[in-house]
Amino acid sequence: MTKLFFPLLFAVSSLAVISFPPLTHALGSGLTLAVAYGTATVCGIVAAQPTERIICYRAGENTSSSIAPVPILPNVSYFTVAGGETNLCALRSGGYSLLCWETDAPNYPVKRLYVNDTVFLQSLSIGDERICATTTNTSQPVACWRPDGNNRNDVGELPNRNYTMGKITSGFGFSCGIVLSQNNRVACWGSNSVVSTDIERQFGNMSMANIEAGVSHVCGVNSVGDLVCKGNNSAGQLNVPLNKGLRFASWLALGEGFSCGIRRLNGTVVCWGSMTESAIEDIEFESIVAGLNFTCGLTTKNLSIVCWGPGWPGNNGFNSNYSFELPLMAEVLPGPCVQSFCSECGIYPESNRLCSGSGNICKPCFNITTASPPSPVAPSPKVSRPSRELRRGLLAFAIVGSIGGFMGICSAIYCLWTGVCFGKKKVHNSVQPTITQAGSNGGPGSNNSPPSRSLRIRRQSSRAMKRQRSGPSMIRQRSGTSSKHADKAEEFSFAELVAATNGFSLENKIGAGSYGVVYKGKLSDGCEVAIKRGETGSKMKKYQEKEIAFESELSFLSRLHHKHLVRLVGYCEEMDERLLVYEYMKNGALYDHLHDKNNIEKSSSLLNSWKMRIKIALDAARGIEYLHNYAVPPIIHRDIKSSNILLDANWTARVSDFGLSMMGPESDRDYKPTKAAGTVGYIDPENYGLNVLTTKSDVYGLGVVMLELLTGKRAIFKESESGGTPVSLVDYTVPAIMNGEVVKVLDPRVGPPELNEAEAVELMAYTAMHCVNLEGKDRPTIGDIVSNLERALTVCDGSHGSISSGAFSIVSE
């Protein structure tokens, strides 16, 4: 397997929106339906299932419906598929990976031709000897491979590098594309220069909205909606019938000596040249695709596949009225599921069901006034389900919005009362060294930030709102309490917490930090809790810091309810005592699992799985996403690190410790000039050096946590167990990731990643690398990070490994 690296891989910014071709197929074009004509194999991307996987049917002389369809591995989501003679290729959701299968071999062996998290593939086409795709790399608009995976191309076999390419399609020895940067004219290239040059010459400067290739001819719809065919006309395949209502036809399928198109008005098929449509003249189709001498289409009635034509196996005597419905036992998507509201031409009926809540299928645009096809946003991996959650999100939005004004007033009062708005220094609760102000010269990591890198992570699709509903408060209330915090959480007496912790005994101690000590306790009702007791002392400064941290934590957590945030149960405020009561996290802190010597030797640990480590990163990212995007007002945590990510009894990761948190600005343009606070190795260099605080400060800390998960090393570590110079994890890891050598820095306790795990680990590594960029503007948003980690987890689902431990199993949300 080979990996394609473009010359300017790290110099090209990624695109936020990917343009996809309209619902059209041909001999060498792909979308959600494809054929490998040499083996009469027909494949489609299934609908209405959690994973948009590929399923195939390989025809033979016996076309009995008892023949079972063939599933394609890995069983992950794809958004476009194309077929050649015997090879089938598909792009993974997002366009970052290209996989191909051989349909003439048992079990359809898979080969990965391309994987890259920075330069993405878009329009896909296959001819007899080339697999081509457009890319987001402006210096190489089209990439092509031979079926054996070799991406070496001779002179003339790739288009001009100065082109901005839209839709591409491939025939025998040539490919053609629409040059967006030159008024949408047609350009052709390939090993058969005679055919490619002739077709390009015949189209001239005509502006085209769509094109499709057959063996030696190309048809398309121009910018005013006329159907035009150019190239070889040996069988009349260029003779478009003018009396069959084909104006504005955008669905085309071309083979050897024939062309077919779908009528705009009623969805039926018309063919000309050597093919006839008599076998299916009354069937309505969503899309069609051609082999050399047969055609298959996706029916509107039940989204099944019907094939016909003289070359289809089982058509004895070349019966012109013979057609066959494939026994795929699953609906096929009529178009890709994309993260778009489809504002151009509307949403396909039953789109939410067909996409299983993960996006929309956009209707094609018939009113062709421009040559550019619709441009839905690139699909995200299957883990994300914005459409399904949008319904819940809208209700939550209404609930949150109704109390927004009240919370805003309360927040303003709190802001003035505590001094948070004025950048006052906050206490850090941690077992690790901290930084509490900018400008200090000491402390490891002060000069260990990575070099400035302008490379940006690809923004995934505009994520539909997933504002989670707080619902009924899980914080218990007691009647009769008179505390000023009674409306926030349950107030406990100091005596109750003494009893719960057996007098704060050493046996109950489970952690310690600058704020104080954490104890495990059991309340009178049997509920297990973690109790954080602030330090007691006479120093006024220490007391003030403890008071500020106590009020901050109580203020924030009492109004935040999310499955990836640690839940506050209550508090105690008596005399000088300040205690906070949380739900108990049975499996402790992520830091201990990665770095505690007592855990390192446990090779059977559940965390010694790449899928589990990616899931933990995703859990933490989702918690931070809630703080940044859905809390009202937004919250900046300011101390994201592995010791503040706790694991509950089900190994779900939750973000904890809000003692340093601040209300954030509405956007990163409105940054807060705030003195630095945080932990060495995790603190945002921009916050530390310039006192600039934005949500991207939390992104930096999360990036370091992801690097910890990948390498198993601390944020600041010694070169050897016996000592040595302190090394920044960022400086240690980022060069290896940039050089494509992630495997050299991976945690050996987990073991080498398998094929799909390797893709997922690379994706997480690239994401982490962008998170630790020196400048906040070059870091992704938390929404981008969640999308990438969701995609990485989906990739892992296709691996052969298992992370189950007894009855435990991971279920993707």
ABEGO torsion letter per residue (X at the ends): XBBBBBAAAAABBBBABBBBBBBBBBAABBBABBBBAAAGBBBBBBBGBABBBBBBBBBBABABAABBBBBBOBBBBBABBBBBAABBBBBBBGGABBBBBBAABBGGBBBBABBBAABBBBBBBBBAABBBBBBABAABABBBBBAAGBABBBBGABBBAABBBBBBBBBBGBBBBBBAABGGBBBBBEABAAAAAAAAAAAEABBBABBBBBAABBBBBBAAGBBBBBEBAAAGAABBBAAAGABGBABBBBBBGBBBBBBAAAGBBBBBEABBAAAAAABBBABBBBBAABBBBBBAAAGBBBBBEAABBGBBGGBAABBBBBBAGBBBBABBBBBBAGAAAEBBBGAAAAAGGAEBBBBBBABBABABBBBBBBBBBAABBAAAAAAAAAAAAAAAAAAAAAAAAAAAAAAAAAGAAAGBBBBBBBABBBBABBGBABEBGAAABBBBBABBBBBBBBBBBABBBAEBBABBBBBGBABAAAAABBBBBAAAAAAAAGGGBAAABAEBBAAEBBBBBBBAAGBBBBBBBBBBBABAAAAAAAAAAAAAAAAAAAABBBAABBBBABBBBBEABBBBBBBBBAAEBAAAAAABAAAAABAABAABBAAAAAAAAAAAAAAAAAAAAABOBBBBAGBBBAAABBBBAAGBBBBBGAAABBBBBABAABBBBBBBBEBBGABBAAAAAAGBBBAAAAAAAAAAAAAAAAAGBBABBBABAAEEBBBBAAAAAAAAAAAGAAAAABBAAAEBBBAAAAAAAAAAAAAAAAAABABAAABBBAAAAAAAAAAAAAAAAABABBABBEABBBBBX
